[in-house]
Amino acid sequence: MPRHILAAVLPGPRAAHVLERARLIAASRGSRLTVLTALHTGPVQATGLAIAARKAAQDAVLAELAPLMRDAGLSGAPVVRFGRPAVAIERAVEEFGADFIVMGPNERRNLRTQMIGSTADRVLRRTHVPVLIARRQPPGDYYNVLVAVDFSPACSAAAQIANRIFPQARIQLAHVAELPADMEQALLLSGQTQDRITAFYHELMEAGRAELALFAKPWPRARQRVFAGAPAEVLTQLSRTRGVDLIVMGTRGLDTVMTNVLGSMAQKVIRDAASDVLIVPADAPPEPEPGHSRG
């Protein structure tokens, strides 16, 4: 894992990061690599003028990406698809049998894009394979990988994939014990003191440590860490330290407009993290044991 990487490149400042990171992972894992770019155009019109305009747009984006491909040590030209980028990426996953996507992060968005969802958001909703959001210029392979643990099946899949794809990395399993703000407010209104609330946090953290120790048994070399606070904020802060260059999260997907408006934990981390982020769907294909194929 991965056997076939799809690097989804949209023209912009992050394209070089995506290409270099995809090349590094493909080279170190012996994976096939396909580079895809999608041009969002309107309905196809079989007129000479429309065809010429589409050809001009394709030539322009290929010319922009060509030096970036060379700088990343990649030969050939990207595969070009026309249409909505998220749809093109989803179809390319099926067409090429890709089992891993590398793409850039959400850029600054206006309110309309926040409501509808960015390309990365839409890909995360539609795909069933891991998606790596490449934010940083890669200095090399990942060596400090933090897996967010909430004890769900999705985070179990994320931990398994992180350990298989990045066997050379130092893996940290991090659980964030959270007391929801409305519960804390309710405790204060009921007459509980701040000292009692702090003690309650300590109880949550102790319970988290015990559960994390059981969760971590398949990965005895992984470091176990427990924090208190809002998970997205804690993970974002950790991403800004030198000890983390990739955050791995499991997710059941983002499937409602309300989720886009309010923002899930995964969306907040993707938006605000300083490090790269790997999102693993709970229904991602399971990893085979070493020495076994997928059949």
C-alpha positions as CSV (number, residue, x, y, z in Angstrom):
1,M,0.0,0.0,0.0
2,P,-0.4,2.1,-1.9
3,R,-0.2,0.3,-5.2
4,H,-1.3,3.1,-7.5
5,I,-1.2,6.8,-6.5
6,L,-3.3,9.5,-8.1
7,A,-1.7,12.9,-7.8
8,A,-4.6,15.4,-8.4
9,V,-2.9,18.7,-9.4
10,L,-4.8,21.9,-9.8
11,P,-2.8,24.9,-11.1
12,G,-1.7,27.0,-8.2
13,P,1.0,27.6,-5.6
14,R,0.6,24.1,-4.0
15,A,1.0,22.1,-7.2
16,A,4.8,21.6,-6.7
17,H,4.2,20.2,-3.2
18,V,1.7,17.7,-4.4
19,L,3.9,16.5,-7.2
20,E,7.0,16.1,-5.1
21,R,5.2,14.4,-2.2
22,A,3.5,12.0,-4.6
23,R,6.8,11.2,-6.3
24,L,8.5,10.5,-2.9
25,I,5.8,8.1,-1.7
26,A,5.6,6.3,-5.1
27,A,9.4,5.9,-5.3
28,S,9.8,4.6,-1.7
29,R,6.9,2.2,-2.0
30,G,7.3,1.0,-5.6
31,S,3.9,2.4,-6.4
32,R,2.6,3.4,-9.8
33,L,1.9,7.2,-10.2
34,T,-0.6,8.9,-12.3
35,V,-0.8,12.7,-12.4
36,L,-4.2,14.2,-13.1
37,T,-5.4,17.7,-13.7
38,A,-9.0,18.7,-14.3
39,L,-10.3,21.8,-16.1
40,H,-13.7,23.0,-14.9
41,T,-15.6,23.8,-18.1
42,G,-19.2,24.2,-19.0
43,P,-21.3,21.8,-21.1
44,V,-19.5,20.4,-24.2
45,Q,-20.5,22.2,-27.4
46,A,-19.5,20.6,-30.7
47,T,-18.5,23.8,-32.4
48,G,-15.2,24.7,-33.8
49,L,-14.8,27.7,-31.5
50,A,-15.7,25.7,-28.4
51,I,-13.3,22.9,-29.3
52,A,-10.5,25.4,-30.0
53,A,-11.1,27.2,-26.6
54,R,-10.9,23.9,-24.8
55,K,-7.7,22.9,-26.6
56,A,-6.2,26.3,-25.7
57,A,-7.1,25.9,-22.0
58,Q,-5.5,22.4,-22.0
59,D,-2.3,23.6,-23.7
60,A,-2.1,26.5,-21.2
61,V,-2.4,24.3,-18.1
62,L,0.0,21.7,-19.5
63,A,2.5,24.4,-20.2
64,E,2.2,25.6,-16.6
65,L,2.6,22.2,-15.1
66,A,5.5,21.0,-17.4
67,P,8.3,22.7,-15.5
68,L,6.8,21.6,-12.1
69,M,6.8,18.0,-13.4
70,R,10.4,18.3,-14.5
71,D,11.5,19.8,-11.1
72,A,9.8,16.9,-9.3
73,G,11.7,14.4,-11.5
74,L,8.5,13.2,-13.3
75,S,8.4,12.4,-17.0
76,G,5.5,12.6,-19.4
77,A,2.5,14.8,-19.1
78,P,-0.5,14.9,-16.8
79,V,-3.7,13.2,-17.7
80,V,-6.2,16.0,-18.5
81,R,-9.9,15.7,-17.8
82,F,-12.7,18.3,-18.3
83,G,-15.4,18.9,-15.8
84,R,-15.8,19.4,-12.1
85,P,-12.5,18.5,-10.5
86,A,-14.0,16.4,-7.7
87,V,-16.0,14.3,-10.1
88,A,-12.9,13.9,-12.4
89,I,-10.8,12.7,-9.5
90,E,-13.5,10.2,-8.4
91,R,-13.8,8.8,-11.9
92,A,-10.0,8.7,-12.3
93,V,-9.7,6.6,-9.1
94,E,-12.0,4.0,-10.7
95,E,-10.5,4.3,-14.2
96,F,-6.9,3.8,-13.0
97,G,-7.6,1.6,-10.0
98,A,-5.9,4.1,-7.7
99,D,-5.9,3.3,-4.0
100,F,-4.3,6.6,-2.7
101,I,-4.9,10.2,-3.6
102,V,-2.4,13.1,-3.1
103,M,-3.8,16.6,-3.6
104,G,-3.5,20.2,-2.3
105,P,-5.3,21.8,0.7
106,N,-8.3,24.1,0.6
107,E,-7.3,27.6,-0.4
108,R,-8.9,30.7,1.1
109,R,-12.5,30.5,0.3
110,N,-15.4,32.9,0.0
111,L,-18.8,32.3,1.7
112,R,-20.2,30.6,-1.4
113,T,-17.4,28.1,-1.6
114,Q,-17.7,27.4,2.2
115,M,-21.4,26.6,1.7
116,I,-20.9,24.3,-1.3
117,G,-17.6,22.8,-0.3
118,S,-14.1,23.0,-1.9
119,T,-12.6,20.4,-4.2
120,A,-10.9,18.7,-1.3
121,D,-14.1,18.6,0.7
122,R,-16.0,17.1,-2.2
123,V,-13.3,14.5,-2.8
124,L,-13.4,13.5,0.9
125,R,-17.1,13.0,0.7
126,R,-17.0,10.9,-2.5
127,T,-14.0,8.7,-2.2
128,H,-13.3,5.5,-0.4
129,V,-9.5,5.6,-0.5
130,P,-7.1,7.5,1.7
131,V,-6.5,11.2,0.7
132,L,-3.3,13.0,1.6
133,I,-3.5,16.7,1.7
134,A,0.0,18.0,0.9
135,R,0.6,21.4,2.4
136,R,4.3,21.7,2.9
137,Q,7.3,21.5,0.5
138,P,8.6,18.0,1.2
139,P,12.1,18.0,2.8
140,G,12.0,14.2,2.5
141,D,10.0,11.3,3.7
142,Y,7.7,11.5,6.8
143,Y,9.5,10.7,10.1
144,N,7.1,12.0,12.7
145,V,3.6,10.8,12.2
146,L,0.7,11.6,14.6
147,V,-2.4,9.5,14.5
148,A,-5.5,11.1,16.0
149,V,-7.3,8.4,18.1
150,D,-10.9,8.6,19.1
151,F,-11.3,4.8,19.4
152,S,-13.6,4.5,16.4
153,P,-13.3,1.9,13.6
154,A,-12.2,4.8,11.4
155,C,-9.2,5.7,13.6
156,S,-8.3,2.0,13.8
157,A,-8.1,1.9,10.0
158,A,-6.0,5.1,10.0
159,A,-3.5,3.7,12.5
160,Q,-3.1,0.5,10.5
161,I,-2.5,2.4,7.2
162,A,-0.1,4.9,8.8
163,N,2.0,2.0,10.2
164,R,2.0,0.2,6.9
165,I,2.7,3.1,4.6
166,F,5.3,4.8,6.8
167,P,7.2,2.0,8.6
168,Q,10.3,4.1,9.0
169,A,8.4,6.9,10.8
170,R,8.1,7.5,14.5
171,I,4.4,7.0,15.2
172,Q,2.5,8.8,17.9
173,L,-1.0,7.8,18.9
174,A,-2.7,10.9,20.3
175,H,-6.1,11.0,22.1
176,V,-7.7,14.3,23.1
177,A,-10.0,14.1,26.1
178,E,-12.8,16.6,25.4
179,L,-15.4,18.0,27.8
180,P,-17.9,19.7,25.5
181,A,-18.3,23.4,26.1
182,D,-22.0,23.1,26.8
183,M,-21.4,20.4,29.4
184,E,-18.7,22.5,31.1
185,Q,-21.1,25.5,31.1
186,A,-23.9,23.2,32.6
187,L,-21.5,22.1,35.3
188,L,-20.7,25.7,36.2
189,L,-24.4,26.6,36.3
190,S,-25.1,23.7,38.6
191,G,-22.7,25.0,41.2
192,Q,-19.6,22.9,40.3
193,T,-16.3,24.7,41.0
194,Q,-13.6,25.2,38.4
195,D,-11.4,22.9,40.6
196,R,-14.0,20.1,40.3
197,I,-14.2,20.6,36.5
198,T,-10.4,20.4,36.3
199,A,-10.5,17.2,38.3
200,F,-13.1,15.9,35.9
201,Y,-10.7,16.6,33.0
202,H,-8.0,14.6,34.9
203,E,-10.5,11.7,35.2
204,L,-11.2,11.8,31.5
205,M,-7.5,11.8,30.7
206,E,-6.8,8.8,33.0
207,A,-9.6,6.9,31.4
208,G,-8.2,7.9,28.0
209,R,-4.8,6.6,28.9
210,A,-6.2,3.3,29.9
211,E,-8.2,2.9,26.7
212,L,-5.3,4.1,24.5
213,A,-3.0,1.5,26.0
214,L,-5.4,-1.2,24.9
215,F,-5.8,0.5,21.5
216,A,-2.0,0.6,20.9
217,K,-1.3,-3.0,21.5
218,P,-0.9,-3.9,17.8
219,W,1.7,-1.1,17.6
220,P,4.0,-1.5,20.6
221,R,6.6,0.9,19.3
222,A,4.2,3.8,19.0
223,R,4.4,6.6,21.5
224,Q,1.1,7.2,23.4
225,R,0.0,10.7,24.2
226,V,-3.2,12.1,25.9
227,F,-4.2,15.7,25.9
228,A,-7.2,17.7,27.1
229,G,-9.1,20.3,25.1
230,A,-10.9,20.7,21.8
231,P,-9.5,18.0,19.4
232,A,-9.2,20.2,16.3
233,E,-7.5,22.9,18.2
234,V,-5.1,20.5,20.0
235,L,-4.2,18.7,16.7
236,T,-3.7,22.0,14.9
237,Q,-1.3,23.2,17.7
238,L,0.6,20.0,17.5
239,S,1.0,20.4,13.8
240,R,2.9,23.6,14.4
241,T,5.6,21.8,16.4
242,R,8.8,20.3,15.0
243,G,7.7,16.9,16.4
244,V,4.9,16.4,13.8
245,D,5.1,16.5,10.0
246,L,2.0,14.4,9.2
247,I,-1.4,14.1,11.0
248,V,-3.4,11.0,10.2
249,M,-7.1,11.0,10.9
250,G,-9.9,8.5,10.3
251,T,-13.3,9.8,9.1
252,R,-16.7,8.5,8.2
253,G,-17.0,11.1,5.5
254,L,-18.7,14.5,5.2
255,D,-22.1,14.1,3.8
256,T,-24.3,17.1,4.6
257,V,-24.5,20.7,3.8
258,M,-24.7,21.5,7.5
259,T,-21.3,19.7,8.0
260,N,-19.8,22.0,5.4
261,V,-21.2,25.1,7.1
262,L,-20.3,24.3,10.6
263,G,-17.1,22.3,9.9
264,S,-16.2,18.9,11.1
265,M,-13.1,18.2,13.1
266,A,-11.4,16.8,10.0
267,Q,-12.3,19.9,8.0
268,K,-10.9,22.2,10.7
269,V,-7.6,20.3,10.9
270,I,-7.3,20.3,7.1
271,R,-7.9,24.0,7.0
272,D,-5.7,25.1,9.9
273,A,-3.0,22.5,10.3
274,A,0.6,23.6,9.4
275,S,1.5,20.0,8.6
276,D,0.3,17.6,5.9
277,V,-2.9,15.7,6.7
278,L,-3.8,12.1,5.7
279,I,-7.6,11.3,5.8
280,V,-8.5,7.6,5.9
281,P,-12.2,6.7,5.4
282,A,-13.5,4.0,7.7
283,D,-14.4,2.0,4.6
284,A,-11.0,2.2,3.0
285,P,-9.8,-1.2,1.6
286,P,-8.1,-3.1,4.4
287,E,-4.4,-3.5,4.4
288,P,-3.2,-7.1,3.6
289,E,-0.8,-8.7,6.0
290,P,2.9,-8.7,4.9
291,G,3.5,-11.5,2.3
292,H,-0.1,-11.6,1.3
293,S,-1.7,-10.0,-1.8
294,R,-5.2,-8.6,-2.1
295,G,-6.1,-11.5,-4.2
